[in-house]
């Protein structure tokens, strides 16, 4: 029993260390930039919520989706029916999910056309880095 707990603690430390190391070693030329626009429909409303989601996403996509539904039930995250254009305001970190996808955690705001959706809460979300090269820059489209 003690051995199992010890293994889980060590695995958790390795995952956190790996995430931290990856976020500092990521290439500055890859991924989304502040001001870039993309479409999204899932958001979390606090840093705590998005980081819990990231922790689950590193372990399993199923666990991440179950956690997202749990967080949504308590209004800590939410989903729009359809994706809407958002603009990157800040980049918090990069990580790699269990499937090996490079993902960024970003703070976003709705584009000018969707400002009526604006709330007092910050919007945190994740986005695949590989989509950044196809995503437009906000200043060209607002």
Buried (B, 14 or more C-beta within 10 A) or exposed (E): EEEEEEEEEEEEEEBEEEBEEBBEEBEEEEBBEEEBBBEBEBBBBBEEBBBBBBBBBBBBEEBBEEBBEEBBEEEBBBEEEEEBBBBBBEBBBBBBBBEEBBBBBBBBBBBEEEEEEEEEEBBBBBBBBEEBEEBEBBEEEE
